[in-house]
Amino acid sequence: MKYGLNIRQDGALDCVSLGALVHRLDPGIIPFRKASEFQIHVSGGEFNVAANLADCFRLNTGVASAMVDYPVGDLIAERVRAMGVRPFYKRFAHNGVNGPNMAAVYSDRGQGPRGPVVFYNRCNEAAAQLKPGDFNWKEIFAGGCRWFHSGGIFAALSPTTSEVIIDGMQAAKDQGAIISFDLNFREKLWKIAGGGDTAVATVNKIVKLVDVLVGNEEDLQKGLGIEGQDVHSSSKLDPTSFFGMIERVLNKHPHVKVVATTLREVHSTNRHSWSAVAHIDGKNHVAPQCELDVLDRVGGGDGFAAGLFYGLLTGEEPEQAVRLGWAHGALLTSYPGDTTMATVEQVKDFAKGGSARIAR
């Protein structure tokens, strides 16, 4: 048993993620209000992890989600297949007028002093209608599953989505999978889902089943209701306050074996200082610091989570697992879209201290 985690060595699926699939309309550096054309990125905080593990790290992954039978759903399903992720869908029929819909995320990347902007249209979202019993977990896990992942974005969508998460986690735990959860606290989503008290009650109920927790200091405070210092008062690269909160997290949830997050100091939209930290099996680990020239920051945190999970799943030493997450998250910010375009060889090279020198 490494890291205090009893990770299965066998299983037809290395990881199954549960969450909402979305499509993001991205006009690049043009402000959305002046845009005339867009790139379409298929995304979802939970899906991104499964896609990264499949495409970059060459693991066998699946995603459990809602799928609507209309052209937007077709586009999303095609991209899921292209990333090598096995789908497990609860299907919904579109009525041709108002849904149910696959959620849309609208964003522009910003530039220099102008920060990125993200807003949503999740009206009549199919994923928010998911409820316990919509997935046959026994069938999904029939060949064995080593890791199960979900997150706070999906938990915030409706009163039933958190129940689906708990249902999936219990089924995965029963057959030996490691359970991870990315707090991914989104103020806008929780505000219409009942506010801070609802968020804390919901997330703490889920985390009772979790082995590996991903979330920054603000996520821990607002998602778990754990007191800490002003999250805006100190350097974003100083891990001291994050590690100071670990004891409070473990006092509340002593079964959690790993707590990890990225550290990011934003100098401008395109220039970030980047690091990562993790508490693994009682010890703290800090990744190096590097300077990023950011093309698209969306998905960097999911990139870190995927690299970290890969390291843990493949038995790397804790420090190397954190470095792999840090390296993959850094590389992901250099690509458009929310999911990876890196190879595992590039990630391992960067984790060793690789650079942007040309490969000949």
MARTI-665712 format. One record per residue (C-alpha): chain; x, y, z. Coordinates in Angstrom, 2 decimals. Each point is the difference from the previous one (the first is absolute). Layout:
N
[pt 'A' [X Y Z]];
...
//
This chain:
360
[pt 'A' [0.00 0.00 0.00]];
[pt 'A' [1.72 3.20 -1.23]];
[pt 'A' [-0.92 3.56 1.10]];
[pt 'A' [-2.49 -1.65 2.38]];
[pt 'A' [-2.02 -0.83 -3.13]];
[pt 'A' [-0.80 -3.58 -0.88]];
[pt 'A' [0.02 0.45 -3.78]];
[pt 'A' [-1.26 -2.90 -2.07]];
[pt 'A' [2.55 -1.35 -2.46]];
[pt 'A' [-2.64 -1.39 -2.35]];
[pt 'A' [-3.14 1.32 -1.63]];
[pt 'A' [-1.41 0.49 -3.48]];
[pt 'A' [-0.28 3.72 0.80]];
[pt 'A' [2.77 1.93 1.71]];
[pt 'A' [-2.33 2.92 0.74]];
[pt 'A' [-3.68 0.88 -0.37]];
[pt 'A' [-1.08 3.64 0.33]];
[pt 'A' [-3.54 1.12 0.80]];
[pt 'A' [-1.12 3.49 -1.00]];
[pt 'A' [-1.61 2.31 -2.52]];
[pt 'A' [1.28 0.31 -3.55]];
[pt 'A' [-0.07 3.54 -1.39]];
[pt 'A' [1.07 1.87 -3.11]];
[pt 'A' [1.98 3.23 0.34]];
[pt 'A' [-0.21 2.75 -2.59]];
[pt 'A' [3.36 1.75 -0.12]];
[pt 'A' [0.65 3.13 -2.14]];
[pt 'A' [3.64 0.05 1.14]];
[pt 'A' [1.32 3.40 1.01]];
[pt 'A' [-3.01 1.86 -1.44]];
[pt 'A' [-2.44 1.11 2.72]];
[pt 'A' [-3.15 -2.07 -0.28]];
[pt 'A' [-2.18 3.07 -0.59]];
[pt 'A' [2.02 0.79 -3.16]];
[pt 'A' [0.48 -3.57 -1.24]];
[pt 'A' [-0.93 -1.16 -3.49]];
[pt 'A' [1.35 -3.56 0.08]];
[pt 'A' [0.82 -2.66 2.58]];
[pt 'A' [1.89 -3.19 0.63]];
[pt 'A' [-2.10 -2.72 1.65]];
[pt 'A' [1.69 -1.90 2.82]];
[pt 'A' [-1.60 -3.04 1.62]];
[pt 'A' [0.54 0.07 3.72]];
[pt 'A' [-1.24 -0.72 3.50]];
[pt 'A' [2.14 0.08 3.15]];
[pt 'A' [-0.49 -3.70 0.60]];
[pt 'A' [0.21 -1.08 -3.65]];
[pt 'A' [3.24 1.93 -0.48]];
[pt 'A' [1.77 -2.30 2.45]];
[pt 'A' [-1.16 -3.15 -1.80]];
[pt 'A' [0.91 1.51 -3.39]];
[pt 'A' [3.48 1.02 1.18]];
[pt 'A' [0.68 -3.42 1.52]];
[pt 'A' [-1.06 -1.71 -3.23]];
[pt 'A' [1.56 2.25 -2.64]];
[pt 'A' [3.27 1.04 1.65]];
[pt 'A' [0.63 -2.74 2.57]];
[pt 'A' [-1.43 -2.88 -2.08]];
[pt 'A' [-2.21 -1.44 2.71]];
[pt 'A' [-3.40 -1.62 -0.48]];
[pt 'A' [-2.66 2.44 1.18]];
[pt 'A' [-3.74 0.57 -0.14]];
[pt 'A' [-2.45 2.83 0.64]];
[pt 'A' [-3.52 -0.30 1.41]];
[pt 'A' [-2.13 2.94 -1.06]];
[pt 'A' [-3.21 1.23 -1.59]];
[pt 'A' [-0.24 0.06 -3.79]];
[pt 'A' [-2.70 1.73 -2.06]];
[pt 'A' [-0.88 -1.40 -3.42]];
[pt 'A' [0.39 3.13 -2.15]];
[pt 'A' [2.87 1.55 -2.01]];
[pt 'A' [1.73 1.63 2.97]];
[pt 'A' [-0.06 -3.35 1.78]];
[pt 'A' [1.38 -1.65 -3.14]];
[pt 'A' [2.89 2.48 -0.09]];
[pt 'A' [0.84 -0.63 3.65]];
[pt 'A' [-0.25 -3.78 -0.34]];
[pt 'A' [2.35 0.08 -2.99]];
[pt 'A' [2.61 1.88 2.03]];
[pt 'A' [-0.34 -2.45 2.90]];
[pt 'A' [0.76 -2.84 -2.42]];
[pt 'A' [2.93 1.93 -1.49]];
[pt 'A' [1.60 0.31 3.44]];
[pt 'A' [-0.23 -3.77 0.46]];
[pt 'A' [-2.48 0.11 2.89]];
[pt 'A' [-2.65 -2.71 0.27]];
[pt 'A' [-3.47 1.55 0.43]];
[pt 'A' [-2.71 -1.11 2.41]];
[pt 'A' [-2.97 2.23 -0.82]];
[pt 'A' [-3.45 0.59 1.37]];
[pt 'A' [-1.69 1.17 -3.18]];
[pt 'A' [-2.58 2.76 -0.30]];
[pt 'A' [-2.14 0.92 -3.02]];
[pt 'A' [0.04 3.67 -1.08]];
[pt 'A' [-3.46 1.47 -0.66]];
[pt 'A' [1.26 2.23 -2.82]];
[pt 'A' [-0.73 3.21 1.88]];
[pt 'A' [1.26 0.37 3.55]];
[pt 'A' [1.81 -3.17 0.92]];
[pt 'A' [1.15 -1.77 2.02]];
[pt 'A' [3.34 1.50 -0.99]];
[pt 'A' [3.72 -0.65 0.19]];
[pt 'A' [1.33 2.95 1.98]];
[pt 'A' [1.84 2.83 -1.72]];
[pt 'A' [2.95 1.86 1.51]];
[pt 'A' [0.96 3.35 -1.49]];
[pt 'A' [3.47 1.39 0.52]];
[pt 'A' [2.62 2.33 -1.34]];
[pt 'A' [3.63 -0.49 0.89]];
[pt 'A' [0.86 3.62 0.74]];
[pt 'A' [3.39 1.42 -0.83]];
[pt 'A' [2.68 1.76 2.05]];
[pt 'A' [-1.73 2.15 2.64]];
[pt 'A' [-3.47 -1.14 -1.17]];
[pt 'A' [-1.02 -3.10 1.93]];
[pt 'A' [-1.90 -2.99 -1.39]];
[pt 'A' [-3.79 -0.09 0.32]];
[pt 'A' [-2.17 -3.11 0.45]];
[pt 'A' [-3.79 -0.22 0.19]];
[pt 'A' [-2.55 -2.74 -0.61]];
[pt 'A' [-3.27 -1.00 -1.57]];
[pt 'A' [-1.05 -3.09 1.98]];
[pt 'A' [-3.72 0.51 -0.55]];
[pt 'A' [-1.92 -3.31 -0.07]];
[pt 'A' [3.30 -1.90 0.15]];
[pt 'A' [-0.34 -3.74 -0.44]];
[pt 'A' [2.80 -0.75 2.48]];
[pt 'A' [-1.86 1.86 2.76]];
[pt 'A' [-2.88 -2.46 -0.45]];
[pt 'A' [2.14 -3.05 0.76]];
[pt 'A' [-1.10 -1.95 3.06]];
[pt 'A' [0.95 -3.20 1.84]];
[pt 'A' [-0.86 -3.04 -2.06]];
[pt 'A' [0.81 1.64 -3.34]];
[pt 'A' [3.29 -1.93 -0.25]];
[pt 'A' [0.47 -3.74 0.37]];
[pt 'A' [3.17 0.17 2.07]];
[pt 'A' [0.20 -3.77 0.29]];
[pt 'A' [0.17 -0.22 -3.78]];
[pt 'A' [2.41 2.94 -0.36]];
[pt 'A' [2.40 -1.50 2.55]];
[pt 'A' [-0.48 -3.59 -1.20]];
[pt 'A' [3.59 -0.35 -1.27]];
[pt 'A' [1.46 1.79 3.00]];
[pt 'A' [0.76 3.68 0.60]];
[pt 'A' [3.09 1.32 1.78]];
[pt 'A' [-0.96 3.66 0.54]];
[pt 'A' [-3.27 1.99 0.12]];
[pt 'A' [-0.07 3.79 -0.34]];
[pt 'A' [-2.60 2.74 0.30]];
[pt 'A' [-0.13 3.65 0.97]];
[pt 'A' [-1.70 3.00 1.49]];
[pt 'A' [-1.22 1.45 -3.29]];
[pt 'A' [-2.25 -3.00 -0.58]];
[pt 'A' [-1.03 -0.07 3.68]];
[pt 'A' [-1.28 3.59 -0.27]];
[pt 'A' [-2.31 -0.55 -2.97]];
[pt 'A' [-3.07 -1.30 1.86]];
[pt 'A' [-1.08 -1.75 3.22]];
[pt 'A' [0.13 -3.37 -1.78]];
[pt 'A' [3.48 0.25 -1.54]];
[pt 'A' [1.70 -0.26 3.40]];
[pt 'A' [-2.08 -3.12 0.62]];
[pt 'A' [1.25 -1.46 -3.28]];
[pt 'A' [3.58 0.71 1.10]];
[pt 'A' [-0.52 -1.77 3.33]];
[pt 'A' [-1.70 -2.91 -1.76]];
[pt 'A' [2.93 -0.37 -2.43]];
[pt 'A' [2.63 0.39 2.70]];
[pt 'A' [-1.59 -2.66 2.20]];
[pt 'A' [-0.21 -2.43 -2.93]];
[pt 'A' [3.62 0.70 -0.97]];
[pt 'A' [1.24 -0.33 3.56]];
[pt 'A' [-1.83 -3.33 0.39]];
[pt 'A' [2.10 -1.48 -2.79]];
[pt 'A' [3.31 1.46 1.13]];
[pt 'A' [0.47 3.25 -1.92]];
[pt 'A' [1.80 3.04 1.39]];
[pt 'A' [-2.41 2.96 0.28]];
[pt 'A' [1.06 3.54 -0.93]];
[pt 'A' [-1.88 3.29 0.05]];
[pt 'A' [0.99 3.40 -1.33]];
[pt 'A' [-1.73 2.65 2.09]];
[pt 'A' [-0.01 2.44 -2.95]];
[pt 'A' [-2.06 2.53 1.97]];
[pt 'A' [-1.96 2.22 -2.40]];
[pt 'A' [-1.71 2.92 1.73]];
[pt 'A' [-2.39 0.63 -2.91]];
[pt 'A' [-1.28 -3.60 0.00]];
[pt 'A' [-0.41 -0.36 3.76]];
[pt 'A' [-1.70 3.39 0.25]];
[pt 'A' [-3.01 -1.28 -1.94]];
[pt 'A' [0.23 -3.46 1.60]];
[pt 'A' [-0.71 1.28 3.51]];
[pt 'A' [3.08 1.99 0.99]];
[pt 'A' [2.95 -0.65 2.28]];
[pt 'A' [-1.77 -2.03 2.68]];
[pt 'A' [-1.39 -2.39 -2.61]];
[pt 'A' [3.43 -0.32 -1.59]];
[pt 'A' [1.70 -0.87 3.29]];
[pt 'A' [-2.68 -2.54 1.00]];
[pt 'A' [0.02 -1.63 -3.44]];
[pt 'A' [3.76 -0.15 -0.48]];
[pt 'A' [0.75 -1.31 3.50]];
[pt 'A' [-2.49 -2.82 -0.53]];
[pt 'A' [1.82 -0.99 -3.20]];
[pt 'A' [3.51 0.33 1.47]];
[pt 'A' [-0.84 -2.61 2.65]];
[pt 'A' [0.56 -2.53 -2.82]];
[pt 'A' [3.14 1.59 -1.48]];
[pt 'A' [3.63 -1.23 0.11]];
[pt 'A' [1.63 2.72 -2.14]];
[pt 'A' [-1.10 3.63 0.21]];
[pt 'A' [1.01 2.71 -2.46]];
[pt 'A' [-0.65 3.63 0.83]];
[pt 'A' [1.72 3.27 0.76]];
[pt 'A' [-0.24 1.94 3.24]];
[pt 'A' [-3.15 1.82 -1.10]];
[pt 'A' [-1.61 -3.31 -1.04]];
[pt 'A' [0.76 -1.48 3.43]];
[pt 'A' [-1.43 3.01 1.80]];
[pt 'A' [-3.15 0.47 -2.05]];
[pt 'A' [-0.63 -3.62 -0.96]];
[pt 'A' [0.71 -1.65 3.34]];
[pt 'A' [-0.78 2.95 2.28]];
[pt 'A' [3.49 -0.06 1.53]];
[pt 'A' [1.29 3.23 1.48]];
[pt 'A' [3.24 1.42 -1.29]];
[pt 'A' [1.70 3.30 -0.65]];
[pt 'A' [-1.22 2.46 -2.59]];
[pt 'A' [0.56 -1.86 -3.27]];
[pt 'A' [0.90 3.25 -1.75]];
[pt 'A' [2.52 1.25 2.57]];
[pt 'A' [3.17 -2.03 -0.62]];
[pt 'A' [2.18 -0.99 -2.92]];
[pt 'A' [-1.77 -2.53 -2.17]];
[pt 'A' [3.27 -1.95 -0.28]];
[pt 'A' [0.55 -0.34 3.75]];
[pt 'A' [-1.13 -3.52 1.03]];
[pt 'A' [0.13 0.80 3.71]];
[pt 'A' [-3.64 0.96 0.42]];
[pt 'A' [-1.16 -2.97 -2.10]];
[pt 'A' [2.00 -2.44 2.09]];
[pt 'A' [-1.28 1.78 3.10]];
[pt 'A' [-3.53 -0.96 -1.03]];
[pt 'A' [0.81 -3.67 -0.56]];
[pt 'A' [-0.22 -0.79 3.71]];
[pt 'A' [-3.50 1.52 0.09]];
[pt 'A' [-1.02 -2.01 -3.06]];
[pt 'A' [1.29 -3.25 1.49]];
[pt 'A' [-1.62 0.73 3.37]];
[pt 'A' [-3.32 0.23 -1.81]];
[pt 'A' [0.67 -2.81 -2.49]];
[pt 'A' [2.76 -2.23 1.45]];
[pt 'A' [-0.54 -2.68 -2.67]];
[pt 'A' [1.35 2.29 -2.77]];
[pt 'A' [3.48 -1.18 -1.06]];
[pt 'A' [1.00 2.66 -2.56]];
[pt 'A' [-0.78 3.73 -0.23]];
[pt 'A' [1.51 1.91 -2.93]];
[pt 'A' [-0.26 3.25 -1.91]];
[pt 'A' [1.71 2.24 -2.51]];
[pt 'A' [1.56 3.33 0.99]];
[pt 'A' [-0.25 2.83 -2.49]];
[pt 'A' [1.06 3.65 0.19]];
[pt 'A' [-1.61 1.96 -2.83]];
[pt 'A' [2.21 2.87 -1.20]];
[pt 'A' [-2.06 0.56 -3.13]];
[pt 'A' [-2.39 -2.12 -2.02]];
[pt 'A' [2.92 -1.45 -1.94]];
[pt 'A' [2.68 -0.16 2.69]];
[pt 'A' [-0.42 -2.24 3.04]];
[pt 'A' [2.34 -1.42 2.61]];
[pt 'A' [-0.94 -3.65 0.54]];
[pt 'A' [0.57 -2.66 2.62]];
[pt 'A' [-1.91 -2.77 1.78]];
[pt 'A' [-0.15 -1.60 3.43]];
[pt 'A' [-1.35 -3.21 1.51]];
[pt 'A' [-0.35 -1.62 3.39]];
[pt 'A' [0.49 -3.73 -0.61]];
[pt 'A' [0.01 -2.63 2.71]];
[pt 'A' [0.91 2.46 2.74]];
[pt 'A' [2.72 1.89 -1.89]];
[pt 'A' [0.01 3.29 -1.90]];
[pt 'A' [1.39 0.28 -3.52]];
[pt 'A' [0.62 3.16 -2.03]];
[pt 'A' [0.62 0.09 -3.77]];
[pt 'A' [2.52 2.41 -1.54]];
[pt 'A' [-1.07 3.47 -1.07]];
[pt 'A' [-0.01 0.96 -3.67]];
[pt 'A' [-1.14 2.94 -2.08]];
[pt 'A' [-2.77 -0.68 -2.50]];
[pt 'A' [-0.80 1.83 -3.22]];
[pt 'A' [-3.69 -0.83 0.03]];
[pt 'A' [-2.04 -0.50 -3.16]];
[pt 'A' [-3.20 -1.28 1.66]];
[pt 'A' [-0.13 -0.48 3.76]];
[pt 'A' [-3.26 -2.00 0.07]];
[pt 'A' [0.60 -3.63 0.94]];
[pt 'A' [3.41 0.41 1.64]];
[pt 'A' [-1.28 -1.26 3.34]];
[pt 'A' [-1.56 -3.07 -1.60]];
[pt 'A' [3.30 -0.56 -1.78]];
[pt 'A' [1.78 0.00 3.36]];
[pt 'A' [-2.54 -2.44 1.48]];
[pt 'A' [0.41 -2.41 -2.92]];
[pt 'A' [3.79 0.00 0.23]];
[pt 'A' [-0.11 -0.50 3.77]];
[pt 'A' [-2.48 -2.88 -0.31]];
[pt 'A' [2.15 -1.60 -2.71]];
[pt 'A' [3.01 0.15 2.29]];
[pt 'A' [-1.93 -1.59 2.86]];
[pt 'A' [-1.56 -2.66 -2.24]];
[pt 'A' [3.38 -1.01 -1.41]];
[pt 'A' [1.76 -0.17 3.38]];
[pt 'A' [2.29 3.01 -0.36]];
[pt 'A' [1.54 1.48 3.13]];
[pt 'A' [-2.17 2.78 1.47]];
[pt 'A' [2.37 2.81 -1.04]];
[pt 'A' [0.05 -1.29 -3.60]];
[pt 'A' [-3.80 -0.35 -0.07]];
[pt 'A' [-0.31 3.66 1.00]];
[pt 'A' [2.59 0.99 -2.62]];
[pt 'A' [-1.89 -1.87 -2.72]];
[pt 'A' [-3.18 1.86 0.92]];
[pt 'A' [1.85 3.32 0.11]];
[pt 'A' [1.68 -0.66 -3.36]];
[pt 'A' [-3.18 -1.09 -1.78]];
[pt 'A' [-2.01 2.93 1.36]];
[pt 'A' [2.70 2.40 -1.18]];
[pt 'A' [0.08 -1.50 -3.49]];
[pt 'A' [-3.79 0.06 -0.26]];
[pt 'A' [-0.04 3.81 0.32]];
[pt 'A' [2.01 0.16 -3.24]];
[pt 'A' [-2.82 -1.55 -2.08]];
[pt 'A' [-3.41 1.33 -0.98]];
[pt 'A' [-2.89 -1.78 1.63]];
[pt 'A' [-0.59 -1.79 3.26]];
[pt 'A' [1.60 -3.39 -0.67]];
[pt 'A' [3.52 -1.16 -0.68]];
[pt 'A' [2.05 0.01 -3.19]];
[pt 'A' [3.15 -1.18 1.81]];
[pt 'A' [1.66 -3.41 -0.12]];
[pt 'A' [1.07 -1.89 3.09]];
[pt 'A' [3.61 0.27 -1.18]];
[pt 'A' [-0.26 3.82 -0.10]];
[pt 'A' [-1.50 0.03 3.49]];
[pt 'A' [2.75 -2.19 1.43]];
[pt 'A' [2.67 2.13 -1.66]];
[pt 'A' [-1.49 3.22 1.42]];
[pt 'A' [-0.31 -1.63 3.43]];
[pt 'A' [3.78 -0.60 -0.08]];
[pt 'A' [0.62 3.66 -0.70]];
[pt 'A' [-0.48 -0.04 -3.75]];
[pt 'A' [-0.16 3.20 -2.00]];
[pt 'A' [-1.48 1.39 -3.19]];
[pt 'A' [3.17 -0.73 -2.00]];
[pt 'A' [-0.77 -1.40 -3.43]];
[pt 'A' [-0.05 -3.80 -0.22]];
[pt 'A' [2.06 -1.16 -3.03]];
//
